[in-house]
Amino acid sequence: QVQLAESGGGLVQPGGSLRLSCIAPGWIFSIYTMGWYRQAPGKQRELVARISRSGTTTYANSVQGRFTISTDNANNTVYLQMNSLKPDDTAVYYCNAHKSVFPDLWGQGTQVTVSS
């Protein structure tokens, strides 16, 4: 069972910041597109941000300009820097590894709660 290990969730006030981290096995990190999804209660899981092996990034419209996805290739880690957080950002955030033809890989999820 391939494991993607997430960390960094928690409770933060509106307007605050959090950084999520996800460590993947080296062979996954080197060939898969890495990304972050989130799922709020009663809603479908949605793409938040994705970064290709070439460094091309994609963001959901709702987080554009507030969230930044990046990688540390030396440590097989993908980050999601979340700034100007809003209550609507409250969700369980999942690390994802994607490669066409193969099944997607998922982390266990980390809770992010934005509340005063």
CYANA upper distance limits for C-alpha pairs under 8 A (distance plus 0.5 A):
  2 VAL  CA     25 PRO  CA      8.27
  2 VAL  CA    105 LEU  CA      7.89
  3 GLN  CA     24 ALA  CA      7.31
  3 GLN  CA     25 PRO  CA      8.03
  3 GLN  CA    105 LEU  CA      8.48
  3 GLN  CA    106 TRP  CA      8.03
  3 GLN  CA    107 GLY  CA      6.98
  4 LEU  CA     22 CYS  CA      6.83
  4 LEU  CA     23 ILE  CA      6.33
  4 LEU  CA     24 ALA  CA      5.47
  4 LEU  CA     25 PRO  CA      8.05
  4 LEU  CA     95 CYS  CA      7.29
  4 LEU  CA     96 ASN  CA      8.27
  4 LEU  CA    105 LEU  CA      8.14
  4 LEU  CA    106 TRP  CA      6.84
  4 LEU  CA    107 GLY  CA      5.09
  4 LEU  CA    108 GLN  CA      8.05
  5 ALA  CA     21 SER  CA      8.47
  5 ALA  CA     22 CYS  CA      5.75
  5 ALA  CA     23 ILE  CA      5.69
  5 ALA  CA     24 ALA  CA      7.18
  5 ALA  CA     95 CYS  CA      8.45
  5 ALA  CA    107 GLY  CA      6.44
  5 ALA  CA    108 GLN  CA      7.87
  6 GLU  CA     20 LEU  CA      7.55
  6 GLU  CA     21 SER  CA      6.00
  6 GLU  CA     22 CYS  CA      4.80
  6 GLU  CA     23 ILE  CA      7.15
  6 GLU  CA     94 TYR  CA      8.10
  6 GLU  CA     95 CYS  CA      7.16
  6 GLU  CA    107 GLY  CA      6.91
  6 GLU  CA    108 GLN  CA      7.74
  6 GLU  CA    109 GLY  CA      7.20
  6 GLU  CA    110 THR  CA      7.10
  7 SER  CA     20 LEU  CA      6.26
  7 SER  CA     21 SER  CA      5.75
  7 SER  CA     22 CYS  CA      7.00
  7 SER  CA    110 THR  CA      7.04
  8 GLY  CA     18 LEU  CA      7.55
  8 GLY  CA     19 ARG  CA      6.36
  8 GLY  CA     20 LEU  CA      4.97
  8 GLY  CA     21 SER  CA      6.62
  8 GLY  CA    110 THR  CA      7.87
  9 GLY  CA     18 LEU  CA      7.63
  9 GLY  CA     19 ARG  CA      8.04
  9 GLY  CA     20 LEU  CA      6.77
  9 GLY  CA    110 THR  CA      5.87
  9 GLY  CA    111 GLN  CA      5.80
  9 GLY  CA    112 VAL  CA      5.47
  9 GLY  CA    113 THR  CA      8.47
 10 GLY  CA     18 LEU  CA      8.45
 10 GLY  CA    110 THR  CA      8.46
 10 GLY  CA    111 GLN  CA      6.62
 10 GLY  CA    112 VAL  CA      5.54
 10 GLY  CA    113 THR  CA      6.62
 11 LEU  CA    112 VAL  CA      6.65
 11 LEU  CA    113 THR  CA      5.23
 11 LEU  CA    114 VAL  CA      6.42
 11 LEU  CA    115 SER  CA      7.65
 12 VAL  CA     16 GLY  CA      6.51
 12 VAL  CA     17 SER  CA      7.68
 12 VAL  CA     18 LEU  CA      8.10
 12 VAL  CA    112 VAL  CA      8.35
 12 VAL  CA    113 THR  CA      6.79
 12 VAL  CA    114 VAL  CA      5.51
 12 VAL  CA    115 SER  CA      6.79
 12 VAL  CA    116 SER  CA      8.15
 13 GLN  CA     85 LEU  CA      8.14
 13 GLN  CA    114 VAL  CA      5.89
 13 GLN  CA    115 SER  CA      5.51
 13 GLN  CA    116 SER  CA      5.48
 14 PRO  CA     84 SER  CA      7.47
 14 PRO  CA     85 LEU  CA      5.87
 14 PRO  CA     86 LYS  CA      5.57
 14 PRO  CA     87 PRO  CA      6.89
 14 PRO  CA    114 VAL  CA      6.24
 14 PRO  CA    115 SER  CA      6.49
 14 PRO  CA    116 SER  CA      6.99
 15 GLY  CA     83 ASN  CA      7.51
 15 GLY  CA     84 SER  CA      4.63
 15 GLY  CA     85 LEU  CA      5.36
 15 GLY  CA     86 LYS  CA      6.88
 16 GLY  CA     83 ASN  CA      6.64
 16 GLY  CA     84 SER  CA      5.97
 16 GLY  CA     85 LEU  CA      5.98
 17 SER  CA     81 GLN  CA      7.98
 17 SER  CA     82 MET  CA      5.89
 17 SER  CA     83 ASN  CA      4.91
 17 SER  CA     84 SER  CA      6.73
 17 SER  CA     85 LEU  CA      6.69
 18 LEU  CA     81 GLN  CA      6.69
 18 LEU  CA     82 MET  CA      5.74
 18 LEU  CA     83 ASN  CA      7.26
 19 ARG  CA     79 TYR  CA      7.24
 19 ARG  CA     80 LEU  CA      6.05
 19 ARG  CA     81 GLN  CA      4.93
 19 ARG  CA     82 MET  CA      6.41
 20 LEU  CA     79 TYR  CA      5.99
 20 LEU  CA     80 LEU  CA      5.50
 20 LEU  CA     81 GLN  CA      6.98
 20 LEU  CA     82 MET  CA      8.46
 21 SER  CA     77 THR  CA      7.14
 21 SER  CA     78 VAL  CA      6.34
 21 SER  CA     79 TYR  CA      5.08
 21 SER  CA     80 LEU  CA      7.07
 22 CYS  CA     77 THR  CA      5.92
 22 CYS  CA     78 VAL  CA      5.74
 22 CYS  CA     79 TYR  CA      6.90
 22 CYS  CA     95 CYS  CA      6.82
 23 ILE  CA     75 ASN  CA      8.13
 23 ILE  CA     76 ASN  CA      6.22
 23 ILE  CA     77 THR  CA      4.95
 23 ILE  CA     78 VAL  CA      7.11
 24 ALA  CA     28 ILE  CA      6.89
 24 ALA  CA     29 PHE  CA      6.38
 24 ALA  CA     76 ASN  CA      6.22
 24 ALA  CA     77 THR  CA      6.91
 25 PRO  CA     29 PHE  CA      6.73
 25 PRO  CA     76 ASN  CA      7.31
 26 GLY  CA     30 SER  CA      6.63
 26 GLY  CA     76 ASN  CA      6.34
 27 TRP  CA     31 ILE  CA      7.23
 28 ILE  CA     32 TYR  CA      6.12
 28 ILE  CA     97 ALA  CA      8.00
 29 PHE  CA     33 THR  CA      8.19
 29 PHE  CA     34 MET  CA      7.91
 29 PHE  CA     73 ASN  CA      8.31
 29 PHE  CA     76 ASN  CA      6.31
 29 PHE  CA     77 THR  CA      8.35
 29 PHE  CA     97 ALA  CA      8.47
 30 SER  CA     53 ARG  CA      7.83
 31 ILE  CA     53 ARG  CA      7.43
 31 ILE  CA     99 LYS  CA      8.12
 32 TYR  CA     52 SER  CA      8.14
 32 TYR  CA     53 ARG  CA      7.57
 32 TYR  CA     97 ALA  CA      6.18
 32 TYR  CA     98 HIS  CA      5.88
 32 TYR  CA     99 LYS  CA      5.72
 33 THR  CA     50 ARG  CA      7.62
 33 THR  CA     51 ILE  CA      6.53
 33 THR  CA     52 SER  CA      5.20
 33 THR  CA     53 ARG  CA      6.48
 33 THR  CA     97 ALA  CA      6.13
 33 THR  CA     98 HIS  CA      5.53
 33 THR  CA     99 LYS  CA      6.76
 34 MET  CA     50 ARG  CA      6.33
 34 MET  CA     51 ILE  CA      6.09
 34 MET  CA     52 SER  CA      7.11
 34 MET  CA     78 VAL  CA      7.62
 34 MET  CA     95 CYS  CA      8.01
 34 MET  CA     96 ASN  CA      6.23
 34 MET  CA     97 ALA  CA      5.15
 34 MET  CA     98 HIS  CA      6.84
 35 GLY  CA     47 LEU  CA      8.28
 35 GLY  CA     48 VAL  CA      8.07
 35 GLY  CA     49 ALA  CA      6.04
 35 GLY  CA     50 ARG  CA      4.48
 35 GLY  CA     51 ILE  CA      6.58
 35 GLY  CA     69 ILE  CA      8.38
 35 GLY  CA     78 VAL  CA      8.33
 35 GLY  CA     95 CYS  CA      6.46
 35 GLY  CA     96 ASN  CA      5.50
 35 GLY  CA     97 ALA  CA      6.85
 35 GLY  CA     98 HIS  CA      8.35
 36 TRP  CA     47 LEU  CA      6.85
 36 TRP  CA     48 VAL  CA      5.98
 36 TRP  CA     49 ALA  CA      5.86
 36 TRP  CA     50 ARG  CA      6.85
 36 TRP  CA     80 LEU  CA      8.01
 36 TRP  CA     93 TYR  CA      7.22
 36 TRP  CA     94 TYR  CA      6.09
 36 TRP  CA     95 CYS  CA      5.24
 36 TRP  CA     96 ASN  CA      6.22
 37 TYR  CA     45 ARG  CA      7.01
 37 TYR  CA     46 GLU  CA      5.87
 37 TYR  CA     47 LEU  CA      4.88
 37 TYR  CA     48 VAL  CA      5.48
 37 TYR  CA     49 ALA  CA      7.54
 37 TYR  CA     93 TYR  CA      6.18
 37 TYR  CA     94 TYR  CA      5.60
 37 TYR  CA     95 CYS  CA      6.99
 37 TYR  CA     96 ASN  CA      7.52
 38 ARG  CA     45 ARG  CA      5.97
 38 ARG  CA     46 GLU  CA      6.01
 38 ARG  CA     47 LEU  CA      7.13
 38 ARG  CA     48 VAL  CA      7.08
 38 ARG  CA     91 ALA  CA      6.35
 38 ARG  CA     92 VAL  CA      5.91
 38 ARG  CA     93 TYR  CA      4.73
 38 ARG  CA     94 TYR  CA      6.34
 39 GLN  CA     43 LYS  CA      6.75
 39 GLN  CA     44 GLN  CA      6.47
 39 GLN  CA     45 ARG  CA      4.81
 39 GLN  CA     46 GLU  CA      6.87
 39 GLN  CA     91 ALA  CA      5.75
 39 GLN  CA     92 VAL  CA      5.82
 39 GLN  CA     93 TYR  CA      7.08
 40 ALA  CA     44 GLN  CA      7.82
 40 ALA  CA     45 ARG  CA      7.89
 40 ALA  CA     90 THR  CA      7.03
 40 ALA  CA     91 ALA  CA      4.73
 40 ALA  CA     92 VAL  CA      6.85
 41 PRO  CA     91 ALA  CA      7.63
 47 LEU  CA     59 TYR  CA      8.22
 47 LEU  CA     60 ALA  CA      7.02
 48 VAL  CA     59 TYR  CA      6.28
 48 VAL  CA     60 ALA  CA      5.65
 48 VAL  CA     63 VAL  CA      7.59
 49 ALA  CA     57 THR  CA      7.59
 49 ALA  CA     58 THR  CA      5.91
 49 ALA  CA     59 TYR  CA      4.88
 49 ALA  CA     60 ALA  CA      6.79
 49 ALA  CA     68 THR  CA      8.34
 49 ALA  CA     69 ILE  CA      6.95
 50 ARG  CA     57 THR  CA      6.05
 50 ARG  CA     58 THR  CA      5.63
 50 ARG  CA     59 TYR  CA      7.16
 50 ARG  CA     69 ILE  CA      7.49
 51 ILE  CA     55 GLY  CA      6.17
 51 ILE  CA     56 THR  CA      5.97
 51 ILE  CA     57 THR  CA      4.95
 51 ILE  CA     58 THR  CA      7.03
 51 ILE  CA     69 ILE  CA      7.37
 51 ILE  CA     70 SER  CA      7.74
 52 SER  CA     56 THR  CA      5.70
 52 SER  CA     57 THR  CA      7.06
 57 THR  CA     69 ILE  CA      7.83
 59 TYR  CA     63 VAL  CA      7.12
 59 TYR  CA     64 GLN  CA      6.25
 60 ALA  CA     64 GLN  CA      6.68
 63 VAL  CA     67 PHE  CA      6.10
 66 ARG  CA     82 MET  CA      6.69
 66 ARG  CA     83 ASN  CA      5.68
 66 ARG  CA     84 SER  CA      6.64
 66 ARG  CA     85 LEU  CA      8.26
 67 PHE  CA     80 LEU  CA      7.21
 67 PHE  CA     81 GLN  CA      5.97
 67 PHE  CA     82 MET  CA      4.99
 67 PHE  CA     83 ASN  CA      6.50
 68 THR  CA     79 TYR  CA      8.45
 68 THR  CA     80 LEU  CA      6.17
 68 THR  CA     81 GLN  CA      5.56
 68 THR  CA     82 MET  CA      7.15
 69 ILE  CA     78 VAL  CA      7.69
 69 ILE  CA     79 TYR  CA      6.10
 69 ILE  CA     80 LEU  CA      5.11
 69 ILE  CA     81 GLN  CA      6.88
 70 SER  CA     78 VAL  CA      6.25
 70 SER  CA     79 TYR  CA      5.75
 70 SER  CA     80 LEU  CA      7.15
 71 THR  CA     76 ASN  CA      7.97
 71 THR  CA     77 THR  CA      6.18
 71 THR  CA     78 VAL  CA      4.81
 71 THR  CA     79 TYR  CA      6.51
 72 ASP  CA     76 ASN  CA      6.48
 72 ASP  CA     77 THR  CA      5.65
 72 ASP  CA     78 VAL  CA      6.81
 73 ASN  CA     77 THR  CA      7.01
 85 LEU  CA     89 ASP  CA      6.96
 85 LEU  CA    114 VAL  CA      7.23
 86 LYS  CA     90 THR  CA      8.05
 86 LYS  CA    114 VAL  CA      6.59
 86 LYS  CA    115 SER  CA      8.50
 87 PRO  CA    113 THR  CA      7.85
 87 PRO  CA    114 VAL  CA      5.23
 87 PRO  CA    115 SER  CA      6.40
 88 ASP  CA    114 VAL  CA      8.15
 89 ASP  CA    112 VAL  CA      8.06
 89 ASP  CA    113 THR  CA      7.96
 89 ASP  CA    114 VAL  CA      7.20
 90 THR  CA    111 GLN  CA      8.31
 90 THR  CA    112 VAL  CA      5.91
 90 THR  CA    113 THR  CA      5.09
 90 THR  CA    114 VAL  CA      5.94
 91 ALA  CA    111 GLN  CA      6.58
 91 ALA  CA    112 VAL  CA      6.04
 91 ALA  CA    113 THR  CA      7.13
 92 VAL  CA    109 GLY  CA      6.33
 92 VAL  CA    110 THR  CA      5.87
 92 VAL  CA    111 GLN  CA      4.87
 92 VAL  CA    112 VAL  CA      6.50
 93 TYR  CA    109 GLY  CA      5.81
 93 TYR  CA    110 THR  CA      5.75
 93 TYR  CA    111 GLN  CA      6.71
 93 TYR  CA    112 VAL  CA      7.45
 94 TYR  CA    106 TRP  CA      7.11
 94 TYR  CA    107 GLY  CA      6.16
 94 TYR  CA    108 GLN  CA      7.18
 94 TYR  CA    109 GLY  CA      4.94
 94 TYR  CA    110 THR  CA      7.08
 95 CYS  CA    106 TRP  CA      6.23
 95 CYS  CA    107 GLY  CA      5.60
 95 CYS  CA    108 GLN  CA      8.42
 95 CYS  CA    109 GLY  CA      7.48
 96 ASN  CA    104 ASP  CA      7.40
 96 ASN  CA    105 LEU  CA      6.12
 96 ASN  CA    106 TRP  CA      5.28
 96 ASN  CA    107 GLY  CA      7.11
 97 ALA  CA    104 ASP  CA      6.29
 97 ALA  CA    105 LEU  CA      5.52
 97 ALA  CA    106 TRP  CA      7.11
 98 HIS  CA    102 PHE  CA      8.12
 98 HIS  CA    103 PRO  CA      7.90
 98 HIS  CA    104 ASP  CA      5.48
 98 HIS  CA    105 LEU  CA      7.19
 99 LYS  CA    103 PRO  CA      7.94
 99 LYS  CA    104 ASP  CA      7.42
